[in-house]
Amino acid sequence: MRSPEEIRKIFKDNNITGYRLSIDLDVTQVGADKFLNGETKKPYKSTIEMYNSYIDNGFKSTVIESINKTNTDFIPEGKVIKDENYPSKQVFVIPVKGRGGLENALFDEIMFKQLETETLTIKEPSSNGSKYFKIEVEGISMDDGSKKSLAEGDWAYCRSISKQYWKSKFHTHKYDIFCFFHNERGIIFKRIKDQDTETGELLLESLHPDKKQFPDFRIKVSECSYICNVIKVLSEF
């Protein structure tokens, strides 16, 4: 098996960029760039195996094949050949560095026009008026090491929930993590621990086991500009 140094050299010689790896292997560009730049000192064995396999297969994407073999209602841009029968959605890309302007403007609609966008192809139409976001995860509050975790540097694809449903029970049985565009706290990812449909109050919790550092807290739905389901996560590794 090739070492990380050998893999980096091969990628460099063949002009394989972090963006190319993020598309072909369904990893985050942040994580791929860190590997290419040597910032990841001890890459996971699974990551090295993945990159070795990618080289052995002639730098061919593994994502198209895996999507064709599974049932999914989510297909990111560039992952499959375009099918005109599938509806497409505009996705607003929100990196950590791009949050400040949005949060300071209380998520004013005009601010979204300044964001980078992608195109998302879905197999089933979404609710009318839903917005789609691709948001870079900041911090470790939602990381407990499980498959449900959101690690720092991950990208979460989120679909907004129409405000007409905010006083109904959120589908916590279907979605483990929600994203809140809170007008005071900013963009936050949390799990809904309890909900009062009469008052619109939510009790939110982090996945991280250190409850002293990340205690539960309450918000009201009226304090949010958007509430979203997290429908897909692109992990760094």
N, C-alpha and C positions, 0 to 999 in steps of 0.2 A: 504494500500500500504506500502511495506517495505521501511524503511529509507535507505539512502546511507550507513550508518554504518552496517545495517543488511545485505544489499546486499554484501558488501565487505566481511563480515564474511562468508556468504554462498559460495561466490566464492573461498575464501581461503580454506575453509573446503573441497571443491570439486576440488581443484587444477585447477581452471579456471584461465588461464593466459591472459595477454593482447593480446598475439598473437592469442590465441583461440577465444577471443571475436572479434578480427579484421576479422577473417575468417568467423565465424558464423553469425556476425551481420553487416558486411560490414562497419565497422568503422575503423579509423586509430589506429594502435597499440600505437602510441604516446598518443592519447586521452584516450584509454582504460587504459594504464599504469598509467596515471595521476589520473584517477578515482580510480584505485585499490590502489594506494599509498597515497590517500587522498589529493593530490595536488589540485584537483578541489574542491574548497570550496563550491561553490553553483552550483551543476549540474542542467542542464535544466530539467524541469518537463518531457519533452518528453524522455530524457535519462533515467530517473528513471523508467518511464513506460516501456520503451524498455527492461531494465534489469529485471524488475519484470516479464514481459511476458516471457522472456527467461528462467527464473527460473521455472515459472509455466509450461512451455512446456518441462521441463526435459532437459534443455540445448541443445535443438535441433536447428540446423541452420535454420534461416528464409530466407536465401539468395537463396537457391536452389528453394524453392517454388515460390518466387517472380520472379526469372528469368524464370521459366517455364511458368509463366502466362503472360509474356510480350515479345514483340519482341525486340531483341537486337543483335547487331553485335559485342558485346564485352563481353567476359566471362573470368574474372580473374582466375588464377590458384587456385584450391581448391574449387571453387564455384559450379561446376557442375560435374556430373559423366563424365568421359572421353569419348568422342565420336571420334573415329578414322577417321570419315569423315570430321572433322573440322581441318583446318590447324593450326599449333601452331607456335608461335614466341617466340624468346628469348627476355626477357625484362631486361634491365640494370637498377639496382636499385641505385639511387643517393640520399642519405640522405644529409642534410645540411652539416654535418661534412665531407662528402666525396667529396665536391665540389672543395676544394682547390687544390688538386693534378691535377684534370682535367683542371681547369681554368689556373693554372700556366703553364701547358704543352700545352696550346692552343688546348685542346681537341684532342690531339694526339691519334690515334687509339690504340696504345699499352697500353694506360692508361685504356681503357675500359675492358681489359682482367683482370684487378685487381678488378673489381667491382663484387658485388654479383648479381646474376641473378635469375629471375623467369621465368616460362613458361606461356605464354598467349595463350589462345585458341580463335580463331575468326571464325565467320561464313562465312565471305567473304574474299577472298585473297586480300592482300594489294599490292600496287605498288612494283615492283621489286626493291630491294635495300633499302627499308624503314627500319629504325631502330626504336625500341620501347624502351621507357624510363619510369621509375616510379620515379618521382622526388618529394622530400619533399619541400613544400612551405615555404619560409622564408620571414618574414616581412608582412606588412599590406597594401602595395600599391595597391593590387588587391582585397581589401575587402571593399565593400560598403554596406554590409548587405543584398544584394540581392542573389537570387538563383545562379546567375552567379559568385558569389564571389569565390576567392581563399583565404581562411583564413590561418594564420600561423599554421603550423602543418598538414595541409591537404597534401594528396599525389595526384599528377596529373600524369595520364597516358598520354604519348605524343607519337605521331607517326611522324617521320621525313618526310619532303616533299623533293622529288627529286630536285636537283639543276637545272635540265632542265626546271622546272616550276617557278623558282624564278623571272623571268622577266615577268611572266604572272600575272594577277590579282589573289591575294589570295582569297580563298573562305570565305570572312568575313561574308557573309550572312548565312553560315552554321556553322562556328566556331567563337565564341565570343572572345576567348583568344588564343593567340599563345605563344609558348615558343621559345626563341632565345638563342642559344649558341654563345654569342657574344665574340669576341676575346679580347676585352678590358673591357667590363662591366660584363662579366661572364654570368651565366645562369639567364635569366630574363623572367618573364611572363608579357605580355602587350597585349593591344588591338590595332589593326591597325586602326588608325584614317584616314590616307590618304596614298596613294601609287603612286609613279611616276614610271611607268614601263619602261620609257626611261632611266632614270638615276639609277634605282634600289634603290631609296631613299624611306624610310618609315618614316612616322610620327607616333610615338607610344604614347599611353596614358594609364594612370592608371585608375582603377575603383574608387579608393578612391576619395571622393569629395574635399579633401583639395589639390587644384592644386598648392598652394604655396609650400607645402611640397613635393608634387609629380607632378612636372610640366611635360608637354609634351616634348618630345625630338625626334631628328631624328637620324637614323642610315642608313647605306647602307647594302644591302644584301651581298655584297662582304666582309663585316666585320664579317660575321658569318660562323661558321663551320657547324651548323645545324639550320634549322628552322622547327618547329614542330607544328602540330595541337594538341590542348589539347582535347582528345577524351573521357576522363572519369576522374572524381574526387572522391576520397574517403575522405569524410569530417570527421573531428574529432567527430562530433555529428550529 
